[in-house]
Amino acid sequence: MSAISAVESVHTLIAQARELYADQPQTRSQLEVCAARLDEPLRVALAGSLKAGKSTLLNSLVGQDIAPTDATECTRVVTWYRNGTTPQVTATAEDGDTFNVPVTRRDGRLTFDLGERTADSVDRIDVDWPSTALVRTTIIDTPGTSSLSTEVSARTWNMLVPEGGAPGADAVVYLLRALNASDMQFLGRIADHVGGESGPLGVVGVLSRADEVGAGRMDALTSAKDVAARFAEELERTGLCQSVVPVAGLLALAARTMRQSEFAALSALAEVPADDLSLALLSADRFAKADSPLPVGAAMRAQLADRFGLFGIRLAVTSIKLGATDSPTLAAELLERSGLEELLQVIDVQFGQRADQLKAHTALVTLVRILESNPLAGSDSVVEAAQGLLADVHGFHELRLLGRLRSVRTDLPSEDLAQLQRLIGGYGIRVNDRLGSEPDGCVDDQRAKAVSAARHWRELSTHPLFDRFTARACLVAARSAEGILAEIVAE
């Protein structure tokens, strides 16, 4: 079943439920909210421990400085970022009262001013901001899951994995700095919440502040890749996460918002003898001190240290020496090195291209919980149909298999395993992505490839020496190939 038809099927089930509960306004209202979510942008939550860099990553994903990064009251509140025609920030108090939140800058940093209110009295903050990155995706910034305040941590738990309620997000980007017990507990609860033993449908890990892994050395990101690989290996054994990508969020944000004046300052620093510059970059305070002989003013040096970090400055200066002759070239080099582009590609494949499937899954889970909490004559049949869709929609099987392929050993040769990952959408869900063909390839060639793939994986699914998991994986691949063939024929 395609993502679109899955959404249509869920709409139909919700409509049936609304008719059953026509005389129960509260339940009917919950069902209306459930239906409306299907037509909203995908909800992606950023979660992780305290000081993991969630707000900085959010800013780099959007390409604008719209999320406060200082440890103020507002960072202890779940904050929703949506596309809007004009910038506007509102907050909802625990008592339901809604009020506007002034946006100010303190010491050059954006912040939301709650005034005399504290985070304890605020339920959520909503940010409307004009951004192309937010047109198809709503990003939810959550408080640290390992906060010293159990109430603050509970806000993240309650939004993502509410007891008996609707999941607040369709997918999760989880930021890691170390792989500790609280991280494993959090990811485990998500897995239990959305899929039980089948695992999560949409969880991507990020090794955040990756430049700090190697203590800011020039090879820091290489070290970060090794650490991310170890984290991924551990998470793959548990099936709790689909991938782990190292990202230097501060570097990514600086690259996406680089100013010409900053490029000029970095170019001037590139002219400084290497030993002198290395000595100045031993610490941020030393680099920014007023009596420094460096050929860049103290205020600009402080700005560079704040926006790029010492690692970013070293990397930018080296890139300029190696031939980055203008601001766009340098920005592109730093962005590539930051790891953000790889993360964006993973998010697009795992979340963006499967947005309808993820939203349909959230709606089905929510529908079942609403009806099971409010049983009524005839509701059992709707619950049964919803559970049937959860079990039968092929896109869900693909997503779960993609996650488990990283954690479960198969009997497939490496070449077949790579083809299987491609076929079930591991590199994108478009026909050419799945078949490994050119985007403008001949339809007849694509049809022949799809037929060959369907036969190949059907035959492998009955291989007498394959274990149960490998056989099921082959069967999923066969169904994917048959779905591709149906899509080609329909065109």
N, C-alpha and C positions, 0 to 999 in steps of 0.2 A: 504494500500500500504506500503511495507517495505521501510526502509531507503535507501537501495541500489537501488530499483526500482525507488524511488523518485528522486535520483540523476541522474539515467539514463534518466528519463523523462525530467528533467531540461536540461540535456545536449542536448537532442533532440530538445527542444524548442529553445535553444540558437543557435544550428546549423541552424534551420530554419530562425531565425532572421539574422544570418550572411549571408545567401544567399540573403535575401531581401535587405540587406545593402551592397552588394558587391561593389557598386560604391561609397560608402561613407566611406572613410578610417578612419575618426575620430570615427564615431559610431561603425564601425566594430572593431576597436581597443578596444573600451570600452567593447564590447561583448566578445572579446577574453580574456580580463582580468577577466570578470565575469565567463567565463567557467573555466579558470585556477584556480580560487579560490576554485572550487569544489574539486579539486585534491590536494589542499594544506592542511596542518594541520589546525585544528580548531583554530580560533582566539579568545582568551579570553582577555578582557581588564580589568585592575585594575583601578578603578576610586574611587573618594572620595574627601573630602575636604582637604585643606592644612594641612600638618603634621599628616595625618591620619595613616601613616605607610605603604604606598603602596610598597615602595622599599624594606623595611624589610620583608614584607609578600612575595614579589616576591622571594627574596633570600631564604626564608624558604621553599617555594613551590618547588624551583629548588634544594635546598639542597647545594647550593654553594653561595659564596659571589661574585655575578656578577653584582649587581645593586648598584650604588652609593646611599648612604643614607644621605649624607651631603647636605645642602641647597646650592648647587652650580648652575652655569648656566645650566648644563646639566639636572637638575631635573625640569627645566621649559620647557623642550622639550618632545614631545611624542616620546617614545623610544620603539622599537620593538626588542624582544628577540627571536631568532630562533636557532634551532640546527645547528651546523656547524662542520666541521672537525677540524678546528683550531680557536682559539679565534681571532676575528677581529671586530673592531668597526669603522664604517664609518658614516659620517653625510652628509645630503643633505641640501644645503643652499637654501634660498628663491629663488635665481636665477637659481636653478637647478644644480649648481656645486656640485660635490661629492668629499669629502676629507677624509683621514684617521684621526682617533681620537686616540691619545696616551692614553694608560691606565696606570695610575700611582697610587701610594699609598701615602697618606698624613696622618701622625700620625696613621698609621696602617689601614686607611680606603681606600677602592677602590674609585677612581674617574676618570671621563673622562675629559680630558683636551682639551677644545675647543680653547685654545690659545688666540689670540687677538679677536676672534669672540665672540659675545654675543648670548644669546638665541633668541633675536629678529631677528637675521639674519639667523637662522637655522630652517629649516622646520621639520626635523625629524632626529633621530639617529637610526641606525640599528646595532644590536649586534648579531654576530654569535658566538655561544659558544657550545662546545661539552657537551651535557647533555641529558641523557635518558628522563628526564622530558619534554624536548622540542621537542622530536621526533614527537609526535602526537599533540602537542599544541604549538602555538605561543602565547607568553604572551606580552601584550602591556601595558607598564607603562605610565600613563597619568599625566599631571600636575594637581594640586589641583583645583577642580571646584569652590572653594570659594576664589581663589587667589585675593589679592588686585589689581593685574594687570588684567584688563578685557581682555587684549589680550592673557594672559597666560591661563585664564579660557576658552576663546573662542577656543583655540586649542583642548581642550578636547571635547567641544561641536561639533566642526567641524569634528573631527575624528569619533565620535560615532554616531552623529545624524546630518549629513550634510543636508543642504537644497537641496532637489532634487537629491542628490548624493547617491553613494553606501555606506551602513553602513561599517565602518572600522572594526568592530568586530562582531563575531557571538554570543557572550555571554559576560556577564559583571559580575564581582565580585565587588560589591560596598561596600567600607569601611565606617563605621559609627563610630563616637565617641559620637555624640548626634544626636537626630532626629529633625533637624531644617527645616526651610522653604526651604533653598537651596537644602537640600537633597531630600525633597519631590518634588521640582520643577524638579530636575534632573531626578529622577526616573519616574516622570510623562511624561517628554519629551521622554524618552526611550519607555515607554508604548505606547504613541501616534505614535511614529516612526515605531515600528515594528508590532503593532497589533491593534491599535485603542482601541476600547472598549473591545477587547478580551484579552488585557493585554500582557505583555512581554513573549517571549518564553524562554529566558534564562537570568535571573537575580538572583543572590544569594547575600545576605547581610552578611557582616562580622562586628561584634562589635570588632573593632581593639584595640590593646594595652589594652587588657582585664585586664591585671594585675594592670593597673592604676585605674580601676574602684573602687576597694576597697582600694585605697591608698597604694598598695603594701603589704597589710596584707596577712597572710597565707590563709585566706578564700576569697581572692580577686576574684578568678575564680568562686567561688560559687556565689558571688555577681554579677559577670559579666553574669552568666547564667540567673539570674533573670532579669537583665536589658535587655539582648538580647530577652528574652521572651516577655517583654513589648514592645520592638521595633517591634518584629514579629507580635504581636497582632495588633498594630497600622497599620503596613504595610499590614497585611492581610485584614483589613477592606477596604483598598483602592485597593487591588489586585496588588500592584506595585512590589512585591518581593516574591520569592518562599520560602525563609527561611532566618533566621539570625543566624549565628554561632559565638560565642565568641572565639577569638583567641589571644593569647599572642605571637605576631610575633617574638619578640626578644628572648623569651625563646625557641620558636620552632627552630629558626635558630641556637642558641647556642647548643641545643640538637642534631641537625642533623650534626653539625660540631665540636662536642666536641673533645678536644685534651687530651691526657693522662696527660700532665703536669697540665692541668686545673683540672682534676679529683684528682690528687695528692694534689693540693693546697686546693681544697674543702674538701678533707678528713682530711687535717691538721686543717682546720677551724672547722671541726666537733668535734675535740678534745678540743676546747676552751670552757670554762664554758659558759653556755647559757646567763647569765646576761652580761658577758663581750662582747660577740659577738653581742648581741642585742644593746648594747651601741655603739659599733663600726659601726653598720649598721643603725644608725639614719640618716645618709646622705652619699652620695657618696664621698664627700670631706673628711669627717671624716674617712671613711673606708679606703681610699687610702693614707692618710697622711703619710709622710716618717717616723715620730717618733712613729708610732703605735707599741705597743708591740705584735701584732698578729704574729703568727709563719709562716707568708708568706710574701715574699718580697713586697715592695711597688709597683714595676712595675707589678708584677703578680696580686696584688690586684686591681690595676687600670684596668688591662685587664679584670678581672672578672667582675668588675662593668660595664665596657663598653659592654661586650658581653652578660652577663646574667642579668644585672640590679640587684638592691637590692632584689627585690622579687625573682628572679631566684636563687640568692645565698642562701637566706633563705630556699627556697624550696629544693635546692640541698643538703644543709647541713642536713635538716630534713630527706630527703630520705636516705642519707648515714647512719644516726643514726638508721633508721628503717630497715636497711639491704641491701642497694645497695652497694655491695662489689666490683664492678668493673665498668669501664667506660661504657661499652655497657648497663649494667643493669640500671645505672643512666640515661643515655641518653634516653633509652626507657621509663623510668618513667616520665622524664621531657617532652618528646614529647607527651605522652598521656595526661598529665596535661595541656599542652599548648593549646589544642583544635585543633591543625593542622590536626590530623588524622581524626577527625570528618568532618572538612572542606574538606579534600581530598576525603572522601567518598561521601559527598554531591556533590562535583564537578564531581566525576566520574559518579554518577547516573544521575544528571541533565544535564551534559555537555558531558563527555567522551563517555558514552554509546550511546548518541544521537547525536554524532558529525555530522554524515551524514545528519540527519534531520535538524539540525541547519544550516549547510552550505547550504542545499537545500533551506531553507527558505530565507536566506540572498540573494542567487542567484536569486530567484524568485522576491523578492522585488526590487532588483537592475535591473533585466531585465525589469520589468514593468516601472520603472522610466526612463530607457534609451529610451525605445520605445515611451513612452508618451511625452518625451521631444523632440523626433525626429520622429513625425508621418510620415508614408509612406503608400502608397497603399499596403494593405495586412498585415500591422503590427497590425491592430485591432484584427485579429483572434489569433495572437500569444499572445497579451496582455490578451485576453479573456481566452485562455488556461492556461496561467500562473496564472491568478486570480482564475481560477477553481481549480488548484492544491493547491493554498494557502488555499482555502476553504475546499478542500476535503481530503487532505492527513491526514490520521488518526493520525499519530504521532504528528502532530501539535495540534490536538484536545486533545490528551493526555497531552501534555506539558501545554497547556492553562488550562485544567481542574485541573491539579496538583497545579498550582498556585492559582486558584480560590477556590479550596476546603478549603484552609486555611482562606479565607475571607468571604465565603458565607455559611450560615447555611443550612444544608440539613435535610430532614425528615427521613434520614436513621438511624437505630440503630447504636451504636458505633462499634459493631462487623462487620456489613455490610460495614460501612464506611472504616474500616481498610482493609477489604478484597478488596474493590474497589480500594483504593490507591495502594495496592500491585499489583492488576491485571493490572492497567494502567501504571505500571512501576515506582511507587514511591520508590521502594527498589531495582531497577535494571530491565533491559529489557530482560534478558535471560529467557527462558521458566521456569526454576526451580525457578527463583526469582519471577516471576509473579504468579506462581501457588502455591508457598510456599512448593515445594517438594524438595527432595534431589537432588543434582547435577547429581548423577548417577542413578536416579530413573528409574523404569520400564516405558518404552514407553507406554505400555497399560494403566498403572495407570495415566500417564500424559494425555493421550487422554481422559480417562474417566473424569478426573478433568476438562479438558477444555470444554467437552461437557456439563457437569453439570453446569459449570459457565456460559456458553453461554445461556443455558435455564433459569437459575436463573435470570440473569440480563435482559434478554429479557422480562420475565414475570414482573419483577419489573418496567421496563420502561413504562409499560401500567397501572400501579397502579392508580386507579381513584382518590386517595387522595393525591398523590404526587404533589408538585408544579412543575412548568416548568423546573427549574434548576435541581432539583433532578431527574426528568424523563430523561432529556438529559444526565445527568451524568451516569445514569444506561444504557442508550443506548450506550454511549461511552465504558463503561465496557463490554457490550455484544459484541461490534465489536472487542474489544481487545481480548476477549476470542475466538472469531471466527478466528481472525488472528493467535492466538497461535495454534488452531486446524489445520489450513491450513499449518502452519510451521511444525507441527509434522507429518502430512500426507505426506508433501513433502520430508521429510527425509526418 
